[in-house]
Amino acid sequence: MTKAKKAISVVLAVVMIAGLFAFGAFAADQNATITVSASETQVEVGATVTVTVAATTDYYAAATSVPVYYDAAAFDLVPDSVTPSTDLYGAGYTDTAINTTEAGCVMVAFIPKAGGTAKQLSNTTLFTFQLTAKANAQASPIATKAEDQKTATNIGGKLYLGAYSTADVNTATVTAVGQEFSLTNTAVTIGSGAAPELQLSETGSAAGIIIDRVSNCANGNGFVYGIDNVFSDADILNNLTTPAGSIRVTANEAYSAFSTGAKIELLNANGDVVETYYYVMFGDVNGDGFVDGIDVSNVDGVASYMDFSFMAGDGSVAAMASDVNGDMFIDGIDVSNIDGVASYMDFTTQAQFAEIVAAALGVTQ
């Protein structure tokens, strides 16, 4: 069958269904429930969820049409997964008139064949289909919509579950459409459900690494310090974690070094930056990865002139790297401490500096 003929057949099917209700009465004294359920309500990206659409009626079910909507940004429909029921009106007597899918919607409609026996439905499965989770989403709905119901005032509605006068499909007439509907829908959360948050990993916590959200950071949300022997982004990342999203570390702009001024960005599931922190290596004021005479000279100049403008990168990051005793002053004591490190090349004191500074600033983990 050509695509054109297929399209014509679908149109004819729609006309047939609509014709069944052309002269039917609209009655609100009958009740139907349509339930949409999912095999899982919490999944990770890449997982497949089976959706089941079922119905209950207090009357003999006639022609039926149910559209189910989902968020196409969060899910992909699994190809060829839509599976309609074959026995709504007796085994082998159901025509699937419409089985159409589009981004964000699955719709299945049924017409009973002659020779079938209509039933009152009792949580009877109408159809199933499968969705693959493709992006984190909080409580993403999979649902039928009340505004879709065919009624006297919404004759073009796509959602209906008609009624037969008797169980005999051959002799019964369609007595009503527009019943009182109860719609029970579902939602699926994709991902952990947690928000991105910069946290210490087990390694970072055991080492006493500090995430400082208290101190002023001109261009970010805070600082991370206390990590010894940092040579790459992995040395920083190993000490950090997040329950959702991801963490990205980039070298500082001044020397392309993973030292003072290296940027630590917290990303959400879409890759958007939600928070920014800066790594501080105490004593390395200019961010070149070394604690040496240049840093001593820089801090000595600050002590004299309180001028951070000559320092590479964000002045507040350089200031944090200079104030190695955390007393909120950059002075001779800091010069002496940094000079000691520069003279003896003793880089084992980052965790010790971090403990002193955090205590002085009131930073707790």
Secondary structure, DSSP 4 states (H G I P E B T S, - for coil): --HHHHHHHHHHHHHHHHHHTSSPEE-SSSEEEEEEEES-SEE-TT-EEEEEEEEEESSEEEEEEEEEEE-TTTEEEPTT--EE-S-TTSTT-EEEEEEEEETTEEEEEEEEPTT-B--B-SSEEEEEEEEEE-S-EEEEEEE--GGGB-BTTBTT-SBEEEEESSSBTTT--EEEE--EEEEE-EEEEES-SPPP--EE-HHHHHHT-EEE-SS--TTSSEEEE---S--SHHHHHTTEE-SSSEEEEE--TTTS-SSTT-EEEEE-TTS-EEEEEEEE-TT--SSSS--SHHHHHHHHHHHHH---TTSSS-HHHHHHHH-TT-SS--SHHHHHHHHHHHHHT--TTHHHHHHHHHHHHT---
